[in-house]
């Protein structure tokens, strides 16, 4: 059975602390902190200001904040990341923008 992804839609503006175990996709606006051992996707129209700890981060939109990913970070075309990044594996598509430092360990 395929694990279902939870989605915060484009019309949602959320502030606070998010904690979850599986998959979440943010398509709206979020400000706060995000902690998960699961997968986090930030959609192309999303605007996120958060420090993030996740298993996997897939960034398509705009993120301001520091990221610690235990498995992988994927920066997709046209995304923008402003903050420091720590991950053992990283994928960067042409056209993505990253301002910060990166530590791969």
Long-range contacts (C-beta under 8 A, 24 or more apart in sequence): 5-41, 10-43, 10-45, 10-46, 26-61, 37-70, 42-79, 44-76, 44-78, 44-79, 51-83, 57-87, 59-96, 66-100
